[in-house]
Amino acid sequence: MLTGLLFLGLTIAVYLLAKRVYSSRGKMYTSPLIITPLLIISFLLMTGIPYDSYNAGGKWLTDLLQPATIAFAIPLHKNFKVLKKHAAEIAAGVLSGTVTAVISSMLLAKWLHLSSDLATSLVPRSVTTPIAMSISQSIGGVPSITAVFVILTGVLGTMMGPSVLRLFRIDNEIARGVSLGTAAHGTGTSKAFELSSLTGTISSIAMILTALLTIGVAPALLAVFLH
C-alpha cells in the first residue's frame, strides 16, 4: 500500500513538473504526455524496479480514465444549443473521419505486414483508451498493444493537428473540434480546449461519437477487409 502511494505521488509530481515546463515553453515536444512517460520509464530502467511494483500505484490513475471521459459531458451541456445547431455537420465529419481512421489502420497494417493480432489491435487507435481496449478485445486484438497505439496516435495527432489546420486554413471552431476529437481522441480534445472552449466542446462530442461509431464500423470493415 505504501509503495503504491509513493509511486502514485512520483507520477503526479513528474506530471506537474512536465506541465510546468510545457506552460513555459509551449512546444508540443515538451508536452506532459511525452515527458512524463519518458521520465518514468527511465526511472524504472535505472532503478530496476519492476513495472508491476510501479503499477500498484499507477493503476489508480488509469482507473480515472473513465470518469475523466464522462466529465466531458459538462461542457457539452453548456454548449448544447451550438451542438444542436451544427449536429448534421458534426455527425457527417465524425462518420467520415471514423471510417477513414479504420480503413487507414487496416491499410497501414497490410503495408507493414503486421500479424492478425497486431492488425486488429491497431484498428481502434483513434478511440479514447478505455473504449479502444474494449473494442480491441472484442475483435480479437491485444488491449495492451492497442493502448500503445492509442497513445501514439493521440500524441502525433496533437503535435501535427494544429499545423495541418493552419496549413489548410481551417479556422472554424466546429471544424477544428471535429478534426482534433475524431483523429486524436482525448489528447486532441485537451489541445482543442487550449484553442477555445467551443473547440474543446466540439472535440469532446466528436471523440465520444468516434468511439460509438467505431464499435459498429470496425467489426464490419474488418470482416470485409479480411475476406
N, C-alpha and C positions, 0 to 999 in steps of 0.2 A: 504493500500500500504506500509506504513512504517513498520507495523507489519510483513508483508510478507518479506520485506528486512532484518529485524532483524533476523527472523528465518532462512532465506537463509544464512545469514552471520554466524549464530551459527552453522549450519550444516557443512558449509565449514571449519570453524575453528576447529570443533571437528574432522572432517575427516583428516585435515592436521596434527593435533596433533597425531591422531592414526597412521597415515602413518609414522610419525617421530619415534614413538615407534616401529613400525614394522621394520623400516630400521635399528634400533639399535639392536633389539633383533633377528629378522629373524625367529621367530616362528610363525606358522600358526595361533595359537590361539590369537596372537596379531594383526591379520590382520584387517585393517580398515573396512572390510566388516562385521566383527564380533563386534569390539569395538564400531564403530560409531552408529549402531542401538541400541546397549545396553545402551550407554550413553544418546542418545536422548530419548529413551523410559523411562529411569529412570528419566530424567529431567522432562518430561511431567507428569509422575505419581506423582512426588514430588511436582510439582507446581500446578497440577490440570488443566493445560492448555489443552483445547480440541484439538483433533487431527486435526479437520478441520481448526482451527486457525493456527496451526503449518504448515499445508499443503498449506496454502496460499502462503508460500514462498518455501516450499519443493517441490511443484509440478513443479517448474521451472527446478529443477534438473532431475526430472522424464521425463520431455519433451525432455531432451537432450539425452535420451537413443537411440532414433532412429538415429539422426545424428552421435552419437558416434559409433553406429554399422556400419553405412555407411563408416565411416572414416577408417575402417579396409581394405578398398579397396586399400589404399596407399601401404602397404607392399605387398599386392597381386600383384600389378602392378610391383613392384621392383623385385619380385621373380617369374615372370611369366614363365620363361624357366624351372625352377625347378618344378613348378606346372604342366606344360605340360608334362614333362618327367615322372612324377610319377602319372599322372591323374588316371590311372586304379587302382593302389593300394589305392589311397586316396578314390576314389568312392566306391570301394569294402569295405573298412574299415568303412566308414561312413554309408553305407547302412546296414551292419551287426550290427553296433552299434545302429543305429536308431531303427531297428526292435527289437533288444534286449531291448532297453530302454522302448519302448511302451509296449511290452509283459510283461516285468518285472513289470511295473507300474500296469498293469491290474491284474497280479497275486498277487501283494502286496495289492492292493485294495480288492481283493477277500479274501485274508488271514486275513485282518484286519476287514472284514465285513463292509466296507465303503458303505455309501449310493450311489445311482447312481450319484448324483451331485458331491460328493467328488471324486468318482472314475474317472469320466470324467475330473475333474479338475486336477487330478494327472497325467493323460496321457502325456501331453506335458511338463513335468517337466525338460527335458533335452534340451529345446529350449530357446534361449535368450528371455528375459522377454516380450518385445513388441509383438513379433510374437506368443509367447506362450499364451498370454492373448487373442489374436485374435483367435487362434486355439481353445482354451478353450470355448470361446463364441460360435463358430460355431458348436461344437459338444455337446453343452448342459451343459458345465461346468460353474463354477463361476470364472471369470477372476481374482478377487482379491485374491481368495484362491490359484489359480494357481500361482500367483506371489510369494506367500509364499513358495510353493513347489519348485519353480524355484530357489529361493534364497537359500533354504536349500540344494538343490541338488548341486548348484554351490559351496557353502562353503564346504560341505562334500567332493565333488569331488576334490576340490583344496587341502584340508587337507590330503586326503588319496591317491590321484593320484600319487604324486612323490614317495611315499613309495611303492605303488603297482608296479610302473615302475622299481624301484630298486630291488624289490623282484624277479621279473621275468627277471631281467637283460635286460630290454628294453632300449637301449641307442641310437637307431637310431632316428634321429631328425624327420623324416617323421612319424614314428610310434608314437612317443611321442606327436607330434602335433595333429594327428588324434585322439588319445585317449583322450587327455585333451579337445579338442574342441568339440568332439562328446558327451562326458559324462558330461562336466561341463560348456558348453557354454562360455559366456563372462568372467566369473570368472576364468575358466580354461585357457582361452586364455591369460588373464593377467599373470597368473602363467607361461604359456608357454613362454611368452616373457622374463621372468626372466631367463629361461633356455638358450635361444638363439633366435636371430632374426628369423632364419629359422623355428624353432619350433613354435614360435608365429604366423608366417605367415601361416604355415600349419594348425595350430589350428584355425585361422581365417576362412579359407576356409571350414574347417570341420564344424565349428559352423554354417556357412551360409548354407551349404549343408544339415546339420541335420534339420535345420528349414524348408527348402524347401521339403525335403523328408517326414518329419513328417506331413506336410499339407496333403499329399496324403496317407501316410501309416496309420496314426492314425484313420481316419474315417473308413477305410476298415477293419482294425484289430478289431476295437471296434464293428463294426457291426457283425463280425464273433463271437467275444467273447460273446456278449450279446444274441446271438441266438444259 
